[in-house]
Amino acid sequence: MTLAVTGATGFVGQALLDRAAQAGVLVRALTRKEQHARNGVEWIAGDLSAVTRLRELVRGAEAVIHVAGVVNAPDPAGFEAGNVTGTLNVIEAALAEGVQRLIHVSSLSAREPGLSVYGASKARGEKLVQASGLDWTIVRPPGIYGPRDTEYLEMFKLARLGVLPVPPRDGRSSLIHVDDLARLLLALVPGGEAVSHRVFEPDDGRKGGWTHYELARTIGWAMGRRPKVLHLSKGALERVARADRFVRRDRAKLTLDRVGYMTHPDWVVSHGAQPPADLWTPQVPTRDGLKATAKWYRDNRWL
C-alpha cells in the first residue's frame, strides 16, 4: 500500500511518517525543500499550488492524507491560499488520478468560523471536502502536543521561567498527543461505513477537557516547576499580540487572529464525535505525554 501525504515535513506529518514506517506502509510525501533520504518515503518536490506535482503525488496511491495547512499567516490571503485553495487542489488531483479515499486534517476551530480567519478558512476547506464526491473522512484535532511541536513549546519555556500567562479563567480545551493522532490517521485509511463521510473530534480521553489553569500547572509539573498562572483578559492578550507582532513581525506566535479563538471558552471535543472505539482509542496519558515532551525538548536543546 502507498499513501500520499501532504504536510509530511511538519509536526504531525513527521509523526505520521514514523508510524507509517513502523507499519511497513510506503509513503509518497510532498515537500517544498530537499529532504534527507528516508526508508519507505518517496519525496515529491512541490507545494499545494503545484497542480502537476500534486497529481504525481497522488497517482496510484491507496489514499491521500491531507495534513498540510496554514496555522499562522500575516493576512487572510495566506489562510485562503493554504487552507482553502490548497485543499481544493488536493481534491482535484485525487479526482483526476482516480484516488477515491481522502483523510482531511482540519481543526476544532472550524466549529466556530466567526471567531478567526484561521477557523473560517478551515471551515471552508471542510465544505470543499464534503462536496468533493470522494470517500472522505474529516478529523478535527484539538490542541496537539508532543516532540517537534513549536506551538506549546512557548508554554514550556515560560513555565521554566516560573510565570505562565494563559487565556481567561472560564476556558476549557481538549488535547491529543501527536502519536495518538498519527495512529488515528492511519487507522482511517481503509475507510468503511463507520468512518466514511464522518467528522471526528479525537482527544486524550479526558472528559470535559482541561481548564487553562490545569494545563498550565501540568506543564509546570512536567518542567519540574510550580509556575504562577496568570489569567489574561482578551484585551490584555490583544496588547501582547500587538507587541509580539512589533518584535517578531511575521514570525510572531501570538497574533490577533489567534486571540480570537484562544479566548473562546469551549474547545472541548463534542460529545459523540469521537472515532469508533473498536478502531482507535488514545494511548498516551497527557501527564505522561507532557513529561516526555519536556524531556524531548531538553534532549534536543529546544529548551
Phi, psi and chi 1 to 4 in degrees:
 res  aa     phi    psi   chi1   chi2   chi3   chi4
   1 MET       -  137.2  178.7  171.2   65.8      -
   2 THR  -120.0  132.4  -61.6      -      -      -
   3 LEU  -110.2  142.5  -61.2  178.1      -      -
   4 ALA   -98.5  128.9      -      -      -      -
   5 VAL  -129.0  127.3  176.8      -      -      -
   6 THR   -98.2  156.4   69.5      -      -      -
   7 GLY    71.5   21.0      -      -      -      -
   8 ALA   -69.9  -19.7      -      -      -      -
   9 THR   -89.7   -3.8   60.9      -      -      -
  10 GLY   -88.7 -172.1      -      -      -      -
  11 PHE   -59.0  -55.9  165.8   47.5      -      -
  12 VAL   -69.6  -41.2  174.3      -      -      -
  13 GLY   -59.6  -40.3      -      -      -      -
  14 GLN   -64.1  -40.8  -71.6  -72.3  -60.5      -
  15 ALA   -64.6  -37.1      -      -      -      -
  16 LEU   -64.7  -42.2  180.0   58.6      -      -
  17 LEU   -62.1  -39.8  -66.9 -173.2      -      -
  18 ASP   -60.3  -47.5  -69.7  -17.9      -      -
  19 ARG   -66.1  -40.3  -87.3  -73.2  167.1 -178.6
  20 ALA   -62.4  -40.5      -      -      -      -
  21 ALA   -62.7  -42.1      -      -      -      -
  22 GLN   -62.9  -32.7  -66.8  171.4   22.6      -
  23 ALA   -88.1   -2.3      -      -      -      -
  24 GLY    72.3   26.2      -      -      -      -
  25 VAL   -94.8  130.5  174.7      -      -      -
  26 LEU   -80.4  143.0  -59.5  178.1      -      -
  27 VAL  -128.5  134.4  172.9      -      -      -
  28 ARG  -106.4  119.9 -161.8  176.2  -63.7  127.9
  29 ALA  -124.0  137.6      -      -      -      -
  30 LEU   -83.4  138.2 -167.4   67.7      -      -
  31 THR  -146.6  141.4  178.0      -      -      -
  32 ARG   -87.4  -20.4  -71.4  177.6  -65.0  179.5
  33 LYS  -123.3  156.8  -61.0  178.4 -178.7  178.5
  34 GLU   -62.2  135.9 -174.2  174.2   -8.4      -
  35 GLN  -118.2  155.0  -58.3  -68.2  -36.9      -
  36 HIS   -67.8  149.1  -64.8  -64.9      -      -
  37 ALA   -60.2  142.6      -      -      -      -
  38 ARG  -141.7  129.5 -177.6  167.5  178.1  157.2
  39 ASN   -57.3  131.5  -72.0  -21.7      -      -
  40 GLY    81.5    4.8      -      -      -      -
  41 VAL  -123.9  128.5  177.1      -      -      -
  42 GLU  -107.6  116.3  177.2 -172.0   -3.7      -
  43 TRP   -84.3  133.0  -64.4  106.6      -      -
  44 ILE  -113.9  117.8  -57.5  -63.9      -      -
  45 ALA   -72.5  127.3      -      -      -      -
  46 GLY   156.6 -178.8      -      -      -      -
  47 ASP  -140.1 -173.5   57.6   30.5      -      -
  48 LEU   -70.6   -9.5  -65.3  179.6      -      -
  49 SER   -95.8   -7.8   67.2      -      -      -
  50 ALA   -90.7   90.4      -      -      -      -
  51 VAL   -60.9  -44.7  176.5      -      -      -
  52 THR   -65.8  -35.7   57.4      -      -      -
  53 ARG   -69.1  -35.6  -69.8  -63.2 -169.4  173.8
  54 LEU   -65.6  -38.0  -73.2  174.2      -      -
  55 ARG   -65.8  -38.2  -70.3 -170.0   60.1  169.5
  56 GLU   -64.3  -38.6 -178.2 -178.6   -9.4      -
  57 LEU   -60.4  -46.1  174.0   76.8      -      -
  58 VAL   -90.2  -13.0  -53.8      -      -      -
  59 ARG   -58.1  122.0 -171.6  171.3  -62.5  137.0
  60 GLY    78.0    5.1      -      -      -      -
  61 ALA   -79.1  150.9      -      -      -      -
  62 GLU   -70.4  -36.7 -178.3   81.5    9.1      -
  63 ALA  -160.1  162.1      -      -      -      -
  64 VAL  -112.6  128.8  179.4      -      -      -
  65 ILE  -108.9  109.2  -56.3 -179.6      -      -
  66 HIS   -96.2   96.5 -179.7   36.1      -      -
  67 VAL   -96.4  -32.0 -179.3      -      -      -
  68 ALA   -59.2  143.4      -      -      -      -
  69 GLY  -175.5  168.9      -      -      -      -
  70 VAL  -105.7  119.7  173.3      -      -      -
  71 VAL   -94.5  -31.9  177.1      -      -      -
  72 ASN  -135.9  129.9 -156.4   -3.3      -      -
  73 ALA  -147.1  150.2      -      -      -      -
  74 PRO   -74.1  -16.0   25.3  -33.1      -      -
  75 ASP  -154.5  166.4   52.5   46.4      -      -
  76 PRO   -57.6  -31.8  -27.1   35.8      -      -
  77 ALA   -61.0  -34.8      -      -      -      -
  78 GLY   -64.8  -42.0      -      -      -      -
  79 PHE   -66.4  -41.1  -70.0  114.9      -      -
  80 GLU   -61.8  -45.5 -175.6   75.0   13.8      -
  81 ALA   -64.5  -43.0      -      -      -      -
  82 GLY   -80.2  -41.0      -      -      -      -
  83 ASN  -100.3  -18.2  -62.1  -26.8      -      -
  84 VAL  -111.1  -64.7 -176.3      -      -      -
  85 THR   -61.6  -41.1  -55.3      -      -      -
  86 GLY   -60.2  -42.6      -      -      -      -
  87 THR   -64.3  -42.1  -62.1      -      -      -
  88 LEU   -60.3  -40.8  177.9   60.1      -      -
  89 ASN   -64.6  -37.6  -70.7  -17.6      -      -
  90 VAL   -65.6  -44.2  169.7      -      -      -
  91 ILE   -59.5  -47.2  -69.8  168.5      -      -
  92 GLU   -65.3  -35.8  -69.1 -178.7  -21.4      -
  93 ALA   -65.3  -42.1      -      -      -      -
  94 ALA   -63.5  -44.1      -      -      -      -
  95 LEU   -63.3  -41.6  -70.2  170.1      -      -
  96 ALA   -65.1  -32.4      -      -      -      -
  97 GLU   -99.2    4.2  -64.9  -64.1  -27.3      -
  98 GLY    73.9   23.5      -      -      -      -
  99 VAL   -91.9  119.1 -178.8      -      -      -
 100 GLN   -91.5  -28.9  -73.8  -61.0  -53.7      -
 101 ARG   -94.0  128.6 -175.3   77.7  178.9  118.8
 102 LEU  -134.6  123.0  172.0   64.3      -      -
 103 ILE  -106.6  118.4  -63.8   96.1      -      -
 104 HIS  -110.4  121.8  174.8   66.6      -      -
 105 VAL   -89.7  112.9  179.9      -      -      -
 106 SER  -107.0 -135.8 -177.1      -      -      -
 107 SER  -161.4  150.1  165.5      -      -      -
 108 LEU   -58.0  -25.8  -84.8 -172.0      -      -
 109 SER   -62.0  -19.2   65.4      -      -      -
 110 ALA   -66.5  -17.6      -      -      -      -
 111 ARG   -68.4  -27.8  -69.6 -167.0  -34.2 -152.2
 112 GLU  -127.0   69.5  -59.3  -72.9  -13.8      -
 113 PRO   -65.5  -17.1   23.3  -33.9      -      -
 114 GLY   -79.4   -7.5      -      -      -      -
 115 LEU   -85.8  -24.8  -65.5  177.0      -      -
 116 SER  -157.4  155.2   64.1      -      -      -
 117 VAL   -64.7  -37.8  177.9      -      -      -
 118 TYR   -59.1  -52.1  168.8   67.3      -      -
 119 GLY   -60.7  -39.5      -      -      -      -
 120 ALA   -63.5  -39.9      -      -      -      -
 121 SER   -68.6  -37.0   69.4      -      -      -
 122 LYS   -67.6  -36.6  -64.0  -57.6  -79.0 -172.3
 123 ALA   -65.1  -40.6      -      -      -      -
 124 ARG   -66.5  -37.1  -72.2 -163.0  -64.6  -84.0
 125 GLY   -61.8  -40.9      -      -      -      -
 126 GLU   -61.5  -41.9  -74.0 -171.1    5.5      -
 127 LYS   -62.4  -37.8  -71.7 -179.5  179.5  178.7
 128 LEU   -63.3  -42.9  -69.5  172.8      -      -
 129 VAL   -62.2  -45.7  170.4      -      -      -
 130 GLN   -66.4  -26.3  -68.3  167.1  -18.8      -
 131 ALA   -95.7    4.1      -      -      -      -
 132 SER   -74.0  -24.1   66.8      -      -      -
 133 GLY    84.5   -1.2      -      -      -      -
 134 LEU   -83.0  167.3  -64.3  171.8      -      -
 135 ASP   -85.0   92.9  175.5   16.2      -      -
 136 TRP  -109.5  154.2   56.5  -94.9      -      -
 137 THR  -136.7  133.7  -58.9      -      -      -
 138 ILE  -107.4  133.8  -67.7  171.1      -      -
 139 VAL  -116.4  123.6  178.4      -      -      -
 140 ARG  -108.2   92.3  -69.9  175.3  175.5  169.9
 141 PRO   -72.3  150.4  -10.7   25.9      -      -
 142 PRO   -81.4 -149.0   32.1  -33.5      -      -
 143 GLY   -63.7  125.1      -      -      -      -
 144 ILE  -104.9  127.9  -48.8  167.1      -      -
 145 TYR  -129.5  168.8   74.7   95.5      -      -
 146 GLY   139.8 -178.2      -      -      -      -
 147 PRO   -54.9  139.9  -26.4   35.1      -      -
 148 ARG    82.0   -4.9  -55.4 -172.8 -173.4   98.1
 149 ASP   -73.6  135.0  174.2   45.2      -      -
 150 THR  -105.9   -8.3   59.0      -      -      -
 151 GLU   -81.2  -56.5  -58.8  -59.2  -37.0      -
 152 TYR   -72.9  -14.7  -77.0  101.3      -      -
 153 LEU   -52.4  -37.4  173.4   61.9      -      -
 154 GLU   -59.0  -39.0  -60.9  -75.5  -38.2      -
 155 MET   -68.8  -37.9  -66.2 -173.9   70.7      -
 156 PHE   -64.2  -40.5  -76.0   82.2      -      -
 157 LYS   -63.5  -43.4  -72.4 -179.4  175.5  179.3
 158 LEU   -68.6  -37.6  -70.1  168.2      -      -
 159 ALA   -60.6  -37.0      -      -      -      -
 160 ARG   -63.1  -30.8 -178.0 -178.9   58.0  175.0
 161 LEU   -82.1  -11.2  -62.3  175.8      -      -
 162 GLY    96.8    0.3      -      -      -      -
 163 VAL  -136.2  130.5  178.3      -      -      -
 164 LEU  -130.4  101.2 -128.1  174.4      -      -
 165 PRO   -75.6  137.3   24.5  -29.5      -      -
 166 VAL  -137.5  168.5  -63.5      -      -      -
 167 PRO   -65.1  178.3  -24.9   35.9      -      -
 168 PRO   -53.2  155.6  -28.8   35.9      -      -
 169 ARG   -61.5  -29.0 -169.8  178.5  -62.5  -85.7
 170 ASP   -82.3   -0.6   61.0  -13.9      -      -
 171 GLY   -82.8  147.4      -      -      -      -
 172 ARG  -135.3  151.0  -56.0 -176.0   70.9   93.2
 173 SER  -149.5  156.6   60.1      -      -      -
 174 SER   -96.1  162.1  -65.6      -      -      -
 175 LEU  -133.8  160.3  -68.9  173.6      -      -
 176 ILE  -150.6  140.0 -170.4  169.8      -      -
 177 HIS   -76.6  143.0 -169.7  -81.3      -      -
 178 VAL   -60.8  -32.3   67.7      -      -      -
 179 ASP   -70.4  -36.9 -173.9   60.4      -      -
 180 ASP   -63.3  -40.4  -84.4  -21.1      -      -
 181 LEU   -64.1  -43.1  176.3   57.6      -      -
 182 ALA   -61.2  -40.7      -      -      -      -
 183 ARG   -62.0  -40.7  -75.8 -167.3  -53.3  102.8
 184 LEU   -63.0  -45.8  172.3   60.7      -      -
 185 LEU   -58.9  -40.9  -63.4  178.7      -      -
 186 LEU   -69.9  -38.1  -73.9  178.5      -      -
 187 ALA   -64.6  -25.2      -      -      -      -
 188 LEU   -82.0  -12.9  -70.1  170.2      -      -
 189 VAL   -56.3  -45.0  166.8      -      -      -
 190 PRO   -63.3  -20.3  -23.8   35.4      -      -
 191 GLY    74.2 -151.2      -      -      -      -
 192 GLY   116.4  165.9      -      -      -      -
 193 GLU   -57.9  -34.6 -175.6  177.0   -9.7      -
 194 ALA   -73.6  -18.3      -      -      -      -
 195 VAL  -125.8  -18.1  -60.3      -      -      -
 196 SER   -72.7  141.0  -67.9      -      -      -
 197 HIS    55.9   42.8  -61.4  159.9      -      -
 198 ARG  -127.3  152.3  -64.3  -77.8  -57.1  -83.3
 199 VAL  -114.0  119.6  178.5      -      -      -
 200 PHE  -111.3  145.0  -66.8  121.0      -      -
 201 GLU  -124.1   91.2  -62.6  179.2    3.4      -
 202 PRO   -84.0  158.5   33.1  -35.5      -      -
 203 ASP  -154.2 -168.5   70.4  -18.7      -      -
 204 ASP   -83.9    1.4   61.8   -2.0      -      -
 205 GLY    91.1   -0.7      -      -      -      -
 206 ARG   -80.8  111.9 -177.4 -179.1  173.1   98.4
 207 LYS   -64.1  128.9 -172.4  175.5 -179.2  179.6
 208 GLY    82.8    0.3      -      -      -      -
 209 GLY    66.9 -155.8      -      -      -      -
 210 TRP  -122.2  136.1  -62.5   76.0      -      -
 211 THR   -73.2  159.8   66.9      -      -      -
 212 HIS   -59.8  -36.9  -63.1  -47.9      -      -
 213 TYR   -65.7  -45.8  179.9   83.8      -      -
 214 GLU   -60.8  -43.7  -70.4  168.9  -20.8      -
 215 LEU   -65.8  -43.3  177.3   57.3      -      -
 216 ALA   -60.5  -46.2      -      -      -      -
 217 ARG   -66.5  -34.6  -69.3  -57.5  -63.7  -93.5
 218 THR   -70.4  -38.1  -55.3      -      -      -
 219 ILE   -64.9  -39.9  -72.0  176.8      -      -
 220 GLY   -58.9  -45.3      -      -      -      -
 221 TRP   -59.0  -42.0  168.0   83.2      -      -
 222 ALA   -61.7  -28.3      -      -      -      -
 223 MET   -92.0   -0.4  -68.6  -67.2  -64.7      -
 224 GLY    74.2   26.5      -      -      -      -
 225 ARG  -129.2  163.7  -59.0  -64.9  -60.0  -88.2
 226 ARG  -120.2   79.3  -72.2  178.9   60.6   87.7
 227 PRO   -69.3  150.2   27.3  -35.6      -      -
 228 LYS   -75.3  125.4 -178.5  176.1  177.7   59.8
 229 VAL   -96.2  121.1 -179.3      -      -      -
 230 LEU  -110.7  116.8  -59.4  177.9      -      -
 231 HIS   -85.3  118.9  -69.2  -82.9      -      -
 232 LEU  -102.3  140.5  -58.9 -176.3      -      -
 233 SER   -71.2  168.0   67.3      -      -      -
 234 LYS   -59.9  -41.9 -177.2  176.2 -178.0  179.9
 235 GLY   -61.8  -41.7      -      -      -      -
 236 ALA   -65.1  -41.7      -      -      -      -
 237 LEU   -64.9  -35.4  -75.0  168.3      -      -
 238 GLU   -65.1  -37.7  -72.1  173.5  -18.3      -
 239 ARG   -66.3  -40.0  -70.5 -169.5  -70.2  -86.3
 240 VAL   -64.2  -40.0  173.6      -      -      -
 241 ALA   -62.5  -40.9      -      -      -      -
 242 ARG   -65.4  -37.4  -69.1 -172.4 -178.8   94.4
 243 ALA   -67.5  -40.7      -      -      -      -
 244 ASP   -63.3  -40.5 -164.2   14.2      -      -
 245 ARG   -63.4  -40.3  172.8   72.6  172.4  176.4
 246 PHE   -64.2  -40.2  178.8   78.4      -      -
 247 VAL   -81.6  -47.6  172.7      -      -      -
 248 ARG  -104.1    0.0  -67.2 -163.9  -77.1 -173.2
 249 ARG    53.8 -127.1  -56.5  -65.3  179.7 -178.2
 250 ASP   -70.6  -10.9  -70.3  -10.7      -      -
 251 ARG   -91.6    5.1  -65.1 -177.9  -64.4  105.2
 252 ALA   -60.8  134.8      -      -      -      -
 253 LYS   -85.9  -40.8  -74.0  -67.2 -174.7 -177.4
 254 LEU   -96.5  112.2 -178.0   62.3      -      -
 255 THR  -113.8  163.7   64.1      -      -      -
 256 LEU   -60.8  -35.2  -70.4  173.1      -      -
 257 ASP   -63.7  -40.3 -163.7   62.9      -      -
 258 ARG   -67.6  -36.4  -74.5 -168.4  173.3 -167.0
 259 VAL   -58.4  -34.5  170.5      -      -      -
 260 GLY   -56.8  -44.3      -      -      -      -
 261 TYR   -94.7  -21.8   63.0   80.1      -      -
 262 MET   -62.0  -33.8  -77.7  174.4   60.1      -
 263 THR   -89.8   -1.0   52.8      -      -      -
 264 HIS   -69.3  135.7 -177.1   63.4      -      -
 265 PRO   -76.5  -15.1   26.5  -35.0      -      -
 266 ASP  -130.8   96.5 -179.8   16.1      -      -
 267 TRP  -116.6   39.9  -69.4  121.4      -      -
 268 VAL   -91.7  139.2  178.0      -      -      -
 269 VAL   -58.8  149.0  -63.0      -      -      -
 270 SER   -72.5  143.3  -56.3      -      -      -
 271 HIS   -63.8  130.9  177.5   69.1      -      -
 272 GLY    85.0    0.8      -      -      -      -
 273 ALA   -98.6    3.1      -      -      -      -
 274 GLN   -71.7  151.9  -71.0   80.1    8.4      -
 275 PRO   -62.4  158.9  -20.0   32.0      -      -
 276 PRO   -56.9  132.5  -23.1   33.0      -      -
 277 ALA   -64.8  -25.9      -      -      -      -
 278 ASP   -78.6   -9.7   58.4   -8.4      -      -
 279 LEU   -97.7  -41.2  176.8   75.4      -      -
 280 TRP  -159.2  138.6  174.7   90.4      -      -
 281 THR  -139.2  150.5   55.7      -      -      -
 282 PRO   -65.8  145.1   24.4  -33.8      -      -
 283 GLN  -118.5  -12.3  -66.1 -177.6   -6.3      -
 284 VAL  -103.8  107.4 -177.7      -      -      -
 285 PRO   -61.7  135.6  -18.8   31.5      -      -
 286 THR   -63.4  -39.7  -65.9      -      -      -
 287 ARG   -59.2  -45.8  -78.0  176.3   62.4   87.9
 288 ASP   -64.6  -40.5  -64.7  -15.2      -      -
 289 GLY   -65.6  -39.5      -      -      -      -
 290 LEU   -67.4  -38.4  -69.9  171.1      -      -
 291 LYS   -62.8  -44.9 -173.8   79.0  168.2  178.4
 292 ALA   -66.4  -34.7      -      -      -      -
 293 THR   -66.2  -42.5  -60.8      -      -      -
 294 ALA   -59.5  -41.8      -      -      -      -
 295 LYS   -63.6  -41.2 -177.6  178.9 -174.9  -57.9
 296 TRP   -62.5  -43.1 -171.7   92.8      -      -
 297 TYR   -58.7  -44.6  -73.8  146.8      -      -
 298 ARG   -66.8  -47.4  -71.0 -166.2 -172.6   97.3
 299 ASP   -60.4  -32.4  -69.3  -14.3      -      -
 300 ASN   -99.2   10.7  -71.6  -88.7      -      -
 301 ARG    59.1   36.1  -62.3 -175.3  178.9 -178.4
 302 TRP   -85.3  -17.2  -75.3   30.2      -      -
 303 LEU  -114.6      -  -74.2  173.2      -      -
